Amino acid sequence: MDVCSQSWEDQYDQEDDLHAIVQFGPNSLRVNITNRLADKFLEVCLDVQGMTPDLALEGCKAFAQDLNELMMFGGSSNSKSSSSQEHTLPPFAKRLEDVVNLMSMDTKPLRDLKMALGGLGAGGLSPVLSYTAFSQDGTLMEEAMSMLRAKGFAWIHLEDAISVLNRRDE
């Protein structure tokens, strides 16, 4: 993806119209590749294929570190545009970033979030959260999403969060 960025950055000294034309191809490639990668990594994170039934904190942190480098969530590239890369990620990649950040969250805040969502969804102290209660009541869904947003997860879906919370070991 750095190659795409460098190709149009080298020619950026031209007029704005030319810049937009030259930038279109690399940006389209970057968005397409990022969305495809994010889709495949989300399948792993959300256990779509049944290959990750349990999530260990250390494994999640290693996975998060690798994804941060690969997807440039933190903008840690040598590219001039890398500092703004985090803000230009497509929504699908931002969703992946939120899921990975939730997966790699320390145990105590994760447990607190799970208990809060469990109490809200009438799950009480049940070790397994259920999405059904939230999907049947719009007010509960809004409250649960507000809790997630308060923790800094703006792009995650509630169903994704419940999947991660139910599979992360404590």
C-alpha positions in Angstrom: 0.0 0.0 0.0 3.0 2.3 0.5 3.8 1.8 -3.2 0.4 3.2 -4.1 0.9 6.2 -1.8 4.4 6.9 -3.1 3.3 6.8 -6.7 0.9 9.7 -6.4 3.0 11.5 -3.8 5.9 11.8 -6.2 3.6 13.5 -8.7 1.7 15.7 -6.2 3.5 18.9 -7.3 1.1 19.1 -10.3 -2.2 20.9 -10.4 -5.1 19.7 -8.1 -7.0 18.2 -11.0 -4.1 16.2 -12.1 -3.5 15.2 -8.5 -7.1 13.9 -8.2 -6.7 11.9 -11.4 -3.4 10.4 -10.4 -4.6 9.7 -6.9 -7.8 7.9 -8.0 -6.2 4.6 -9.0 -4.0 4.1 -6.0 -6.7 5.2 -3.6 -9.2 2.8 -5.2 -6.7 0.0 -4.9 -5.9 0.9 -1.3 -9.6 0.9 -0.3 -10.4 -2.3 -2.1 -7.4 -4.1 -0.6 -8.1 -2.8 2.8 -11.7 -3.8 2.7 -10.8 -7.3 1.5 -8.2 -7.8 4.2 -10.6 -6.4 6.8 -13.3 -8.8 5.7 -11.1 -11.8 6.0 -9.6 -10.7 9.4 -13.2 -10.0 10.7 -14.1 -13.6 9.8 -11.3 -14.8 12.1 -12.1 -12.3 14.9 -15.8 -13.1 14.8 -15.4 -16.9 14.5 -17.4 -17.1 11.3 -15.8 -20.4 10.3 -15.7 -21.8 13.8 -11.9 -21.7 14.0 -11.5 -19.4 17.0 -13.9 -20.5 19.7 -11.8 -19.2 22.5 -9.8 -15.9 22.6 -6.8 -15.7 25.0 -5.6 -12.2 26.0 -2.0 -12.7 24.9 -3.0 -14.1 21.6 -5.4 -11.2 21.0 -2.6 -8.7 21.9 -0.2 -10.4 19.4 -2.9 -10.4 16.7 -3.7 -6.8 17.4 -0.1 -5.8 17.1 0.3 -7.6 13.8 -2.9 -6.1 12.4 -1.8 -2.6 13.5 1.3 -3.0 11.4 -0.4 -4.6 8.5 -3.5 -2.3 8.3 -1.7 0.8 9.6 -4.3 1.5 12.2 -1.7 3.6 14.1 -0.2 5.2 11.0 3.2 3.8 11.8 4.5 3.8 8.2 7.2 5.8 6.6 4.8 7.2 4.1 3.9 10.9 4.2 0.2 10.2 4.3 0.5 7.6 7.1 -0.3 10.2 9.8 -3.7 10.6 8.2 -4.1 6.9 7.3 -6.0 6.2 10.5 -8.6 8.8 9.6 -8.9 7.7 6.0 -9.5 4.0 6.7 -12.7 2.7 5.1 -15.6 2.0 7.6 -15.1 -1.8 7.3 -11.5 -1.4 8.4 -12.5 0.8 11.3 -15.0 -1.9 12.4 -12.1 -4.4 12.3 -10.0 -2.0 14.4 -12.7 -1.7 17.0 -13.2 -5.5 17.2 -9.5 -6.1 17.5 -9.2 -3.4 20.2 -12.1 -5.0 22.1 -10.5 -8.4 21.8 -7.2 -7.2 23.2 -8.7 -5.1 26.0 -7.3 -5.9 29.5 -9.3 -8.4 31.5 -10.9 -6.1 34.2 -12.4 -3.5 31.8 -13.6 -6.2 29.5 -15.2 -8.1 32.4 -16.9 -4.8 33.6 -18.2 -4.2 30.1 -19.5 -7.7 29.9 -21.2 -7.5 33.3 -22.8 -4.1 32.4 -24.2 -5.5 29.1 -25.3 -8.6 30.9 -27.2 -6.5 33.5 -28.7 -4.4 30.8 -29.8 -7.4 28.7 -31.3 -9.1 31.7 -28.6 -11.7 31.5 -27.6 -10.9 35.1 -24.5 -12.9 36.0 -24.9 -15.4 33.3 -21.5 -16.2 31.8 -23.0 -16.0 28.2 -24.5 -12.9 26.8 -27.4 -13.2 24.4 -28.0 -10.8 21.4 -31.7 -11.7 21.4 -32.8 -9.4 24.3 -31.1 -6.5 22.6 -32.4 -7.2 19.1 -36.0 -7.4 20.5 -35.9 -4.0 22.3 -34.7 -0.9 20.5 -34.1 0.9 23.8 -31.8 -1.8 25.1 -30.0 -1.8 21.8 -29.4 2.0 22.0 -28.2 1.8 25.6 -25.8 -1.1 24.8 -24.5 0.8 21.8 -24.1 3.9 24.0 -22.0 1.8 26.4 -19.7 0.6 23.6 -19.3 4.1 22.2 -18.5 5.5 25.7 -15.6 2.9 25.8 -14.4 4.3 22.4 -15.9 1.7 20.1 -17.7 3.8 17.4 -17.7 1.3 14.6 -18.3 -2.0 16.2 -21.7 -3.8 15.9 -23.3 -5.0 19.1 -23.4 -8.5 17.8 -19.7 -8.4 17.2 -19.0 -7.2 20.7 -21.2 -9.9 22.2 -19.3 -12.5 20.1 -16.0 -11.3 21.4 -17.1 -11.0 25.0 -18.5 -14.5 25.1 -15.3 -16.0 23.7 -12.6 -14.1 25.5 -11.2 -15.9 28.5 -11.0 -14.2 31.8 
